[in-house]
Amino acid sequence: MAGHSKWANIRHKKGKMDAIRGKVTTKIGREITVAVRLGGSDPTGNMKLKLALAKAKANNIPKENIQRAIQKGLGALEGSTYEELTYEGYGPAGVAITVEVMTDNRNRTAADIRHLFSKYGGNLGETGCVGWMFNRKGLFVIEQETGADEEELMMLALEAGAEDFKTEDESFEITTSPEEFHQVQEVLEKNNIQTSIAQITMIPETTVELNADDAVKMLKLIDALEDHDDVQEVYSNMDIPEEMM
């Protein structure tokens, strides 16, 4: 998990910039619509919707946008029919990359994703070529500057069902199973513990350390993928140099 929380922080800051451009609102709205279409509008029995709503809350998505996305999912409003797909491939220096998309035209999206991999020094692989390197986990990052007590935070997290607790240079990192994510989140909120990151993510089992040149190429590839309208999430097992951070 080396470098994971640092990269998650970069993505978190980038997400705020994307929100200004409206990209996050559109992508999360699409995620809510698909979740409702697949499992109904009650988040109690729809984990996918519950996660999408949590993401919407974390990104300050307006309530009217959320309701509009739910209505589209229920069929009350017209909208495109999206399907979820996952693409896998390799970036510079053999870094493993997993791309999750929601698209209403899989042929167009596949061509676009293949082009971006090729353009930025990577190559799109077959389904399953790198997916085995990642585990889906809940991730919470708490900045040390919030004043949270390390021992108390660790006890709270583990008692709430967290799988692991780590102290990084400037933050605390809590990982959970996807099933225990909301339970841990509720405990943190109840104890007024502010998180800079709270999300379900894909955590690599091993990482590839990159030199500065490959790190620049890799960041350009990920940035290009994340800027694609159909891309929801991009995960990699890169570990980039501290100076690049």
C-alpha positions as CSV (number, residue, x, y, z in Angstrom):
1,M,0.0,0.0,0.0
2,A,3.1,2.2,-0.2
3,G,2.1,5.6,-1.5
4,H,-1.6,4.8,-1.7
5,S,-2.8,7.5,0.7
6,K,-0.6,10.1,-0.8
7,W,-2.0,9.3,-4.3
8,A,-5.5,9.3,-2.8
9,N,-4.9,12.8,-1.5
10,I,-3.8,14.0,-4.9
11,R,-7.0,12.5,-6.4
12,H,-9.0,14.1,-3.7
13,K,-7.6,17.5,-4.5
14,K,-8.1,16.9,-8.2
15,G,-11.6,15.9,-7.5
16,K,-12.4,19.3,-6.0
17,M,-11.1,20.9,-9.2
18,D,-13.2,18.6,-11.3
19,A,-16.2,19.5,-9.2
20,I,-15.8,23.1,-10.2
21,R,-15.9,22.0,-13.8
22,G,-19.0,20.0,-13.2
23,K,-17.4,16.6,-14.0
24,V,-17.9,15.1,-10.6
25,T,-21.5,16.1,-10.4
26,T,-22.2,14.5,-13.8
27,K,-20.3,11.3,-13.0
28,I,-21.8,10.8,-9.6
29,G,-25.3,11.5,-10.9
30,R,-24.8,8.8,-13.5
31,E,-23.6,6.4,-10.7
32,I,-26.7,7.1,-8.7
33,T,-29.0,6.6,-11.7
34,V,-27.4,3.2,-12.5
35,A,-27.6,2.1,-8.8
36,V,-31.3,2.9,-8.6
37,R,-32.0,1.2,-11.9
38,L,-30.3,-2.0,-10.7
39,G,-31.4,-2.1,-7.1
40,G,-34.2,0.4,-6.4
41,S,-34.3,3.8,-4.6
42,D,-34.0,2.6,-1.0
43,P,-30.3,2.8,0.0
44,T,-31.0,0.5,3.0
45,G,-31.0,-2.6,0.8
46,N,-29.0,-1.1,-2.1
47,M,-25.3,-1.0,-1.2
48,K,-24.3,0.5,-4.6
49,L,-26.8,3.3,-4.1
50,K,-25.6,3.9,-0.5
51,L,-22.0,4.3,-1.6
52,A,-23.0,6.6,-4.5
53,L,-25.0,8.8,-2.1
54,A,-22.1,8.9,0.3
55,K,-19.8,10.0,-2.6
56,A,-22.4,12.7,-3.5
57,K,-22.4,14.0,0.1
58,A,-18.6,14.0,0.3
59,N,-18.5,16.1,-2.9
60,N,-21.3,18.5,-1.9
61,I,-23.6,17.5,-4.8
62,P,-26.8,19.6,-4.6
63,K,-29.9,17.7,-3.4
64,E,-31.8,18.6,-6.6
65,N,-29.1,16.9,-8.7
66,I,-29.3,13.8,-6.5
67,Q,-33.1,13.6,-6.8
68,R,-33.0,14.1,-10.5
69,A,-30.5,11.2,-10.8
70,I,-32.8,9.0,-8.7
71,Q,-35.8,9.9,-10.8
72,K,-33.9,8.9,-13.9
73,G,-33.1,5.6,-12.4
74,L,-36.7,5.0,-11.6
75,G,-37.7,5.8,-15.2
76,A,-39.6,9.0,-14.2
77,L,-37.3,11.1,-16.3
78,E,-35.8,10.4,-19.7
79,G,-32.1,9.5,-19.8
80,S,-29.6,7.3,-21.5
81,T,-29.2,3.6,-20.5
82,Y,-25.7,3.1,-19.1
83,E,-23.8,-0.1,-18.5
84,E,-20.8,-0.6,-16.2
85,L,-17.6,-1.9,-17.7
86,T,-14.0,-2.4,-16.5
87,Y,-10.9,-2.1,-18.6
88,E,-7.5,-3.3,-17.6
89,G,-4.1,-2.6,-18.9
90,Y,-0.5,-1.4,-18.3
91,G,1.0,2.1,-18.0
92,P,4.7,3.2,-18.3
93,A,7.1,0.8,-16.6
94,G,4.5,-1.9,-16.4
95,V,2.2,-0.2,-13.9
96,A,-1.1,-2.0,-13.5
97,I,-4.2,0.1,-14.3
98,T,-7.9,-0.6,-13.8
99,V,-10.5,1.7,-15.3
100,E,-14.1,1.6,-14.3
101,V,-16.6,3.2,-16.7
102,M,-20.3,3.8,-17.2
103,T,-21.2,4.2,-20.9
104,D,-24.2,4.3,-23.2
105,N,-21.9,3.3,-26.2
106,R,-19.4,0.6,-25.4
107,N,-17.8,0.6,-28.8
108,R,-17.1,4.3,-28.6
109,T,-15.7,4.1,-25.1
110,A,-13.5,1.1,-25.8
111,A,-11.9,2.9,-28.7
112,D,-11.4,6.0,-26.6
113,I,-9.8,4.1,-23.7
114,R,-7.5,2.1,-26.1
115,H,-6.4,5.4,-27.7
116,L,-5.6,7.0,-24.4
117,F,-3.5,4.1,-23.2
118,S,-1.6,4.1,-26.5
119,K,-1.2,7.9,-26.6
120,Y,0.4,8.1,-23.1
121,G,2.8,5.1,-23.3
122,G,0.6,2.3,-22.0
123,N,-1.4,-0.5,-23.6
124,L,-4.9,-1.9,-23.0
125,G,-4.9,-5.5,-21.9
126,E,-7.4,-8.4,-21.7
127,T,-10.0,-8.6,-19.0
128,G,-8.4,-10.0,-15.8
129,C,-4.8,-9.2,-16.7
130,V,-4.3,-7.0,-13.7
131,G,-7.5,-7.1,-11.7
132,W,-6.1,-9.8,-9.5
133,M,-3.5,-7.4,-8.2
134,F,-6.2,-5.2,-6.4
135,N,-8.5,-5.7,-3.5
136,R,-11.6,-3.6,-3.0
137,K,-11.4,-1.8,0.4
138,G,-12.9,1.0,2.3
139,L,-10.3,3.8,2.9
140,F,-10.4,6.6,5.4
141,V,-7.6,9.2,5.7
142,I,-7.5,11.5,8.7
143,E,-4.9,14.4,8.7
144,Q,-2.8,14.5,11.8
145,E,-3.3,18.3,11.9
146,T,-6.9,17.7,12.9
147,G,-5.5,16.8,16.4
148,A,-7.0,13.3,16.5
149,D,-5.3,11.2,19.1
150,E,-3.6,8.2,17.4
151,E,-4.3,5.6,20.1
152,E,-7.9,6.6,20.6
153,L,-8.5,6.7,16.9
154,M,-7.0,3.3,16.4
155,M,-9.2,1.8,19.1
156,L,-12.3,3.4,17.7
157,A,-11.6,2.2,14.2
158,L,-10.7,-1.4,15.2
159,E,-13.7,-1.7,17.5
160,A,-16.0,-0.5,14.8
161,G,-14.7,-3.3,12.5
162,A,-11.7,-1.8,10.6
163,E,-9.2,-4.2,9.2
164,D,-6.1,-2.1,9.5
165,F,-4.8,1.2,11.0
166,K,-1.6,2.8,9.8
167,T,0.2,6.0,10.8
168,E,1.7,7.8,7.8
169,D,3.9,10.9,7.8
170,E,1.1,13.4,8.1
171,S,-2.0,11.3,8.4
172,F,-3.7,8.2,9.8
173,E,-5.0,5.6,7.3
174,I,-7.9,3.2,8.1
175,T,-8.8,0.4,5.8
176,T,-12.0,-1.7,6.0
177,S,-13.9,-4.3,4.1
178,P,-16.5,-2.8,1.8
179,E,-19.2,-4.3,4.1
180,E,-17.9,-2.6,7.2
181,F,-17.2,0.8,5.5
182,H,-20.5,2.5,6.6
183,Q,-20.2,1.1,10.1
184,V,-16.8,2.6,10.6
185,Q,-17.9,5.9,8.9
186,E,-20.8,6.2,11.3
187,V,-18.5,5.8,14.3
188,L,-16.0,8.4,13.0
189,E,-18.9,10.9,12.3
190,K,-20.4,10.2,15.7
191,N,-17.1,11.1,17.3
192,N,-16.7,14.2,15.2
193,I,-13.5,12.9,13.5
194,Q,-13.0,14.7,10.2
195,T,-11.8,12.7,7.2
196,S,-10.0,14.1,4.2
197,I,-10.9,10.9,2.3
198,A,-13.7,8.4,2.9
199,Q,-14.3,6.1,0.0
200,I,-14.5,2.6,-1.4
201,T,-11.4,2.1,-3.5
202,M,-9.1,-0.6,-5.1
203,I,-5.9,-1.1,-3.1
204,P,-3.0,-2.8,-4.9
205,E,-1.3,-5.8,-3.2
206,T,2.1,-4.7,-4.5
207,T,3.3,-1.4,-6.1
208,V,5.7,-0.4,-8.8
209,E,8.2,2.4,-7.9
210,L,8.6,4.9,-10.7
211,N,11.5,7.2,-11.5
212,A,10.6,10.8,-12.2
213,D,10.3,10.5,-16.0
214,D,7.9,7.5,-15.8
215,A,6.0,9.2,-13.0
216,V,5.3,12.2,-15.2
217,K,4.1,9.9,-18.0
218,M,2.0,7.9,-15.7
219,L,0.3,11.0,-14.2
220,K,-0.5,12.3,-17.6
221,L,-2.1,8.9,-18.6
222,I,-4.2,8.8,-15.4
223,D,-5.2,12.4,-15.8
224,A,-6.3,11.8,-19.4
225,L,-8.3,8.7,-18.4
226,E,-10.0,10.5,-15.5
227,D,-11.0,13.4,-17.7
228,H,-12.9,11.1,-20.1
229,D,-16.6,11.6,-19.6
230,D,-17.4,7.9,-19.3
231,V,-14.7,7.1,-16.8
232,Q,-15.8,6.8,-13.2
233,E,-12.6,5.6,-11.4
234,V,-9.0,4.9,-12.3
235,Y,-6.8,2.7,-10.0
236,S,-3.2,1.9,-10.3
237,N,-0.3,0.3,-8.4
238,M,2.2,3.0,-9.0
239,D,4.4,4.4,-6.2
240,I,5.8,7.7,-7.2
241,P,8.8,9.5,-5.8
242,E,8.3,11.8,-2.8
243,E,9.6,14.8,-4.7
244,M,6.9,14.2,-7.3
245,M,4.2,14.4,-4.6
